[in-house]
Amino acid sequence: MKHKFIFCFLIFLFSVGILKAQEVKGLESPNKHLSVKVYLQKGKIFYDVFRDQEQILGPSALGISTKSGDLSNGMKLIEISKVKLVKDQYQLLNGKRTNNNYFANQQSWEFENASPLQLKVIFQVSDDGLAFKYQISSKELKLISIIGEESEFHFPESTKAWLQPMSVAKTGWEHTNPSYEEYYQKEISVGTPSTLSAGWVYPALFKNKNIWFAITETGLDTNYCATRLSHLSPKGIYKVAFPDEREVFTGGNAWPQTSLPTTTPWRVIAIGSLKTLMESTLGTDLAKPAMPINQSFIKSGAASWSWVMLKDNNTVYDVQKQFIDYAADLKWPYCLIDADWDRKIGYDKIAELAAYAKTKNVGLILWYNSAGDWNTVKYTPKDKIFNGEVRKQEFAKLRQMGIKGIKVDFFGGDGQSMIKYYFDIFADAAQYDLMVNCHGATLPRGWQRTWPNLMTMESIKGMEFITFEQKNADEEPAHVTIIPFTRNLFDPMDFTPMSLYKIPKIERRTSTAFELATAVLFQSGIQHLAETPAGMNKMPLYVKQFLIDLPTTFSDTKFLDGYPGKFVVLARKVGHKWMIAGVNAQADSVAINLDLSFIKAKKMHLIKDGVGDQQLQEQNLKFDSKLNIAIKSNGGFVLTIE
């Protein structure tokens, strides 16, 4: 009897273990390492996230608030769908990987309460993270106004974070904020309030123990507003927050007003090692597929640009002609002519410059002011983009002149009406074979997949700030080693990098090799490079050759080593060639042991920091799958392997 009792007790324990495992299992990733569990508790919807059966996130609330009903309380479960495998294959003209494959398991949970609305929560779990979105429907209503989300991300209180504060609407130069141009706070404790009390921007980076998380949103279209994380995060709970109600297109709305049924953007959490996050493409995997536009005019490449170093007084005919010649000498396909070109050069002379540039195989990109009553900036052309009919007339004129792209500046808002303005510009530009770059702008959120003619967006405290004040130059090394893990993680970024020689009235804190590496570390469909012809003439021929061969979009990207705010090393593939770049922001040099066994090659060309008074040195090396490189403090290197 005693043995029988022990046997029954063991069976009981075994059964309890199975039940607990099943309870934790939830919706799993294809490789079964990640899972999510969705459940009700006192009428509220929650989700928990597990990695190898260990809870790593949650309990985190879910739900939507509307003027027609609160879909976060008093909820009842109506139906759970079967699990299905989602597969997607797509190509990116502009990104860290050309050919992309996405596999995830999907499941949905449908809820209702006493309101006339129904809420479906849809989760997809892939090997590199998970995402969720809401679908709202009604048998009675055709239109709704959404006033908030209950969506939460609940981290253990021991978690550390790298976060950029959202700037307050209508602050900053000419009241142009928000423009996503604040510095990231480094390795702060979760629960730390945002210093500006307006939230935290995406992507937001977190680390708990050996697990990294990156939160962003994607799949945003004109049905919704852009969001952010709340500025308060008690006990490590971050909530999705809506923009300031002033962040609107003239006469438009900030928060979502939409017809039913409607679907929200995806809330994305990349999860895993730092390598998993850095090589993930979740930000575009879940973006809307490419619009049916002509793509033959879209070509990535580098651009010369006078304004960032030489400022307003050099947006004149003769200087811009020099920068066209400069681009041609380095075989860069573009030259950007910045603000006030219409007054200082004029349309007729711009047409003349465009014709001249064409003989040099260089295309022109022209700057525009976004206009609108939110915008007090005096730079012109202004009021050429704001109105749809006027915009199309201007774009038709540009196409006739042979202009290749536009740079539109000073948007200052994340409201739904402003998101529609972005999409109107992208659509009209595509109709007239124009590529687009946005400055003073929101985060792209995977739009480069949806609108392939969107080449890049600023949304970062970039090189121009380094030219404004010494304190920004002092911060550059740490800043540069954070943004590959955050802002540039999923979306192209127009930092406008690379000062190789001197910055007027500023003492550069980085080495020339560090600056050269940023041209590879930062991904942007068109890479606007800050160095001038005069500065480039101070560089050795091997640097010029490296920049002649510089790609701006890649067939593959691999993370080799690094830590946010300290150092970073990335490998990027173009054709049969790999380009590896690294920088170090630490007070001491760092020794990097590169495992290059994933590459089959014969030779390597290394450009690194020089010794003594020598700025740079180069080495031609025989390929070795194991390579040790020491990076100096505030130094860097670029390695070409083929």
Secondary structure, DSSP 8 states (H G I E B T S, - for coil): -HHHHHHHHHHHHHHHHHHHHHHHH-EE-TTSSEEEEEEEETTEEEEEEEETTEEEEEEEEE-EEETTEEETSS-EEEEE---EEEEEEEE-SSSS-SEEEEEEEEEEEEEE-SSS-EEEEEEEEETTEEEEEEEEE-SS-SEEEEEEE--EEE--TT-EEEE-B---TT-SGGG---SS-S--EEEEETT---TTSS-B-SSEEEEETTEEEEEEEE---TTS---EE-S--GGGEEEEE---TT--STT--SS-EEESSEE--EEEEEEESHHHHHH--HHHHTS----S---TT---EEEEESHHHH-GGG-SHHHHHHHHHHHHHTT-SEEEE-TTHHHHT-HHHHHHHHHHHHHTT-EEEEEEE--STT-----SS-SSSSSHHHHHHHHHHHHHHT--EEEEE-----SHHHHHHHHHHHHHHHHTT-EEEESS----TTHHHHSTTEEEE--S--HHHHHH-HHHHHHHHHHHTTTTTTTTTTS---------S-BTTB---S-HHHHHHHHHHS--SEEE----HHHHTTS-HHHHHHHHT--SS-SEEEEEEEETTTEEEEEEEETTEEEEEEEE-SSS-EEEEEE-TT---SEEEEEEE-STT-SEEEEEEE--SEEEEEE-TT-EEEEEE-
